[in-house]
Amino acid sequence: MELHPLRRRDAAEWSRLRLANEDWLSPWEPSDGLPWRARHSPAAYRSMRRVVARRARLGTSLPFALRVEGRLAGQVTLDNIVRGALRSGYLGYWVDRSVAGRGMASLAVALVCDHAFGAVGLHRVEADIRPENLPSQRLVERLAFQREGLLRRYLDIDGDWRDHLSYALLAEDLPGGVLAHWQRRVPG
């Protein structure tokens, strides 16, 4: 498994992956007036990449591509990063259906959280997950995120305002690091 910044040359591969995973990903995606195919074209990737690269330069986003066995398999982003007294960011991720259940998303999220708490200097990482998304709930719970509450009709997802469960992990929750916690839990 490898994480790296989003690259220009990944546009076609990203588009193929997103189009192939429409049924798998669309229930969890923000609403948009455009059809899935238009939202996930190579041109859409290039546009999205420019926006997130600009946000990364400003320090408000940390976008990473996830590769498994050399091929693009998902994305993990820490976004809406706020500094000052809050020092927090919001976690988002998606993976190709073919790698789901293999621990790759958990490993990637653990690495991003350790980076956020270490080099980036954040204190809190939040993940807001639809109540119906049990696999994502299990993922963050395995990584010691704590459920903090219900956010009613919080985000416009898949064509409607959806409730979300709010989870958070604080830097002091796992003094040895999120990756070390994940490694202790992985059957060996």
Residue pairs with C-beta under 8 A, 6 or more apart in sequence:
1 66
1 67
1 68
1 104
1 107
1 108
2 66
2 67
2 68
3 64
3 65
3 66
3 67
3 76
3 108
3 111
3 112
4 64
4 65
4 67
5 53
5 56
5 63
5 64
5 65
6 49
6 52
6 53
6 63
6 64
6 65
6 75
7 65
8 46
8 49
10 45
10 65
10 72
11 42
11 43
11 45
11 46
11 49
12 42
13 71
13 72
14 40
14 42
14 45
14 65
14 72
15 40
15 41
15 42
15 44
15 45
17 72
17 73
17 96
18 25
18 36
18 40
19 36
19 37
19 40
20 96
21 94
21 96
21 97
22 36
22 40
24 96
24 97
24 100
25 94
26 36
26 158
27 130
27 132
27 157
27 158
28 94
28 130
28 133
28 136
28 157
28 158
29 157
29 158
30 155
30 156
30 157
31 156
31 157
31 158
31 159
31 160
32 39
38 44
52 61
52 63
52 77
53 63
55 61
55 63
55 79
56 62
56 63
59 81
59 83
60 79
60 80
60 81
60 82
61 77
61 78
61 79
61 80
61 81
62 77
62 78
62 79
62 81
62 89
62 112
62 115
62 116
62 120
63 75
63 76
63 77
63 79
64 75
64 76
64 77
64 108
64 112
65 72
65 74
65 75
66 72
66 73
66 74
66 75
66 76
66 93
66 95
66 104
66 105
66 108
67 73
68 96
68 99
68 102
68 104
72 96
73 95
73 96
73 98
73 99
73 104
74 93
74 94
74 95
74 96
74 99
74 104
74 105
74 108
75 93
75 94
76 91
76 92
76 93
76 105
76 108
76 109
76 112
77 91
77 92
77 93
78 89
78 90
78 91
78 92
78 112
78 116
78 120
78 122
78 125
79 89
79 90
79 92
80 89
80 90
81 88
81 89
81 120
81 122
82 88
82 89
86 123
86 124
87 121
87 122
87 123
87 124
88 122
88 123
88 124
88 125
88 126
89 116
89 120
89 122
89 124
89 125
89 126
90 125
90 126
90 127
90 128
91 109
91 112
91 113
91 125
91 126
91 127
91 140
92 127
93 105
93 108
93 109
95 104
95 105
99 105
100 135
101 135
103 186
105 139
106 139
106 142
106 143
106 182
107 179
107 182
109 139
109 140
109 143
109 178
110 143
110 178
110 179
110 181
110 182
111 178
111 179
113 125
113 143
113 169
113 178
114 177
114 178
114 179
116 122
116 125
117 123
117 125
117 171
117 177
117 178
122 171
123 170
123 171
124 168
124 169
124 170
124 171
125 145
125 168
125 169
126 166
126 167
126 168
127 136
127 140
127 145
127 166
127 167
127 168
127 169
128 151
128 154
128 155
128 164
128 165
128 166
128 167
129 136
129 137
129 140
129 164
129 165
129 167
130 136
130 157
130 162
130 163
130 164
130 165
131 137
131 150
131 163
131 164
131 165
137 165
137 167
140 167
140 169
141 147
141 167
142 182
142 185
143 169
143 178
143 181
143 182
144 169
144 173
144 174
144 178
144 181
145 167
145 168
145 169
146 167
146 168
146 169
146 173
147 165
147 166
147 167
148 166
148 167
148 168
149 165
149 166
150 163
150 164
150 165
150 166
151 163
151 164
151 165
151 166
152 163
153 161
153 162
153 163
154 161
154 162
154 163
154 164
155 161
155 162
155 164
156 162
169 178
174 180
174 181
